[in-house]
Amino acid sequence: MADGPILQTPDAGAAESPPSINGFEDTGEFQHFKTVMRRVLAVPKAELDRKVRQAKKRSPRSGNPNAPGRKANKPA
């Protein structure tokens, strides 16, 4: 609970309408997002595959059947 009365300004309930699709794509924030995502997605598949293999080899869970995230091998 609040200790005192809540004061509202005349436009406190007025929400800014969201921009249209075309207006959103023209914003600086979206342009920055597109630039960053292009750099992220530009990694060659061969390099990405190599990094995944290295990460699997270096993983502390590698070869440990009792590591967290592993399915339990229950006898049938």
KABELVEN-V129226 format. One record per pair of residues at least 12 apart in sequence whose C-alpha atoms are under 8 Angstrom apart, sorted by the first residue. I is the first residue (numbers start at 1). J is the second residue. D is the distance in Angstrom with one decimal. If there is no record, write none. Layout:
I_J_D ; I_J_D
This chain:
none
